[in-house]
Amino acid sequence: MDKYWDDFREELRRMEQKHNRRFQQEEQAWEKEKRRFEQQAGQFSSGKNLEVERAMSLLEIKNTQGLTQKTLRKAYLAAARKYHPDADPAHKTGAKFKEAARAYEILRERL
């Protein structure tokens, strides 16, 4: 009878070890996935912040804390007049004018 219980205990110990190894592998996989996700999230957020900063500098806005629709529109119209191809012959292609419109869209979405 002791042999039966010894075999039973040994089998339980093997099953527990197998379970622990599997649990550790799953845990490592989850940690790896979590790190990958955090890195991707960091890339997206930093890219978005750069986009917003570029938009703010183009429209000559100092900070977004007190920014309203009215002040944003005012800054956009000033930039549009400044960079319009008809108003400034140096900007014949209208690239800066289009960038100002895109900057306005980016900041308007944030409000």
C-alpha positions in Angstrom: 0.0 0.0 0.0 2.9 2.4 0.7 4.1 1.8 -2.8 0.8 3.0 -4.2 0.9 6.2 -2.2 4.5 6.8 -3.0 3.7 6.5 -6.7 0.7 8.7 -6.3 2.7 11.4 -4.5 5.4 11.2 -7.2 2.9 11.6 -9.9 1.4 14.7 -8.1 4.8 16.2 -7.8 5.5 15.7 -11.5 2.2 17.2 -12.4 2.8 20.2 -10.2 6.2 20.8 -11.7 4.7 20.6 -15.2 2.0 23.0 -14.2 4.5 25.4 -12.7 6.7 25.3 -15.8 3.7 26.0 -18.0 2.5 28.8 -15.8 6.0 30.4 -15.9 6.1 30.2 -19.7 2.7 31.8 -20.0 3.7 34.5 -17.6 6.8 35.2 -19.6 4.8 35.4 -22.8 2.4 37.9 -21.2 5.2 40.0 -19.9 6.8 40.1 -23.4 3.5 41.0 -25.0 3.0 43.7 -22.4 6.4 45.3 -23.1 5.8 45.2 -26.8 2.4 46.9 -26.4 3.9 49.6 -24.1 6.6 50.3 -26.6 4.1 50.6 -29.4 1.9 52.9 -27.3 4.9 55.0 -26.5 5.8 55.4 -30.1 2.2 56.4 -31.0 1.9 58.9 -28.2 5.3 60.5 -28.8 4.5 60.8 -32.6 1.2 62.4 -31.8 2.8 64.9 -29.4 5.3 65.9 -32.1 2.5 66.4 -34.5 0.7 68.6 -32.1 3.8 70.6 -31.2 4.5 71.2 -34.9 1.0 72.3 -35.4 1.2 74.7 -32.5 4.5 76.2 -33.7 3.1 76.7 -37.3 0.0 78.5 -36.0 2.2 80.3 -33.4 0.2 79.1 -30.4 2.1 79.1 -27.1 0.1 76.5 -25.1 -3.2 74.6 -25.4 -4.4 75.1 -21.9 -6.5 78.2 -22.5 -7.1 77.4 -26.1 -10.7 77.8 -27.3 -12.3 77.3 -30.7 -12.4 81.1 -31.2 -8.7 81.6 -30.5 -7.7 78.6 -32.6 -9.7 79.9 -35.5 -8.1 83.3 -35.1 -4.6 81.8 -35.1 -5.5 79.7 -38.2 -6.8 82.7 -40.1 -3.7 84.7 -39.3 -1.5 81.8 -40.6 -3.7 81.3 -43.6 -3.3 85.0 -44.6 0.4 84.8 -43.9 1.1 81.7 -46.0 -1.5 82.1 -48.7 0.1 81.8 -52.2 -1.6 85.0 -53.5 -0.4 87.0 -50.4 3.2 85.9 -50.5 4.9 85.2 -53.8 7.7 83.2 -52.0 5.1 80.5 -51.1 3.8 80.0 -54.6 3.2 76.2 -54.1 0.9 76.8 -51.2 2.6 74.0 -49.1 2.8 76.1 -46.0 -0.9 77.1 -46.5 -1.9 73.4 -46.7 0.2 72.7 -43.6 -1.6 75.4 -41.7 -4.9 73.9 -42.6 -3.7 70.5 -41.4 -2.4 72.0 -38.2 -5.8 73.6 -37.6 -7.5 70.2 -38.1 -5.1 68.5 -35.7 -5.6 71.1 -32.9 -9.3 71.3 -33.5 -9.6 67.5 -32.9 -7.8 67.9 -29.6 -10.3 70.4 -28.3 
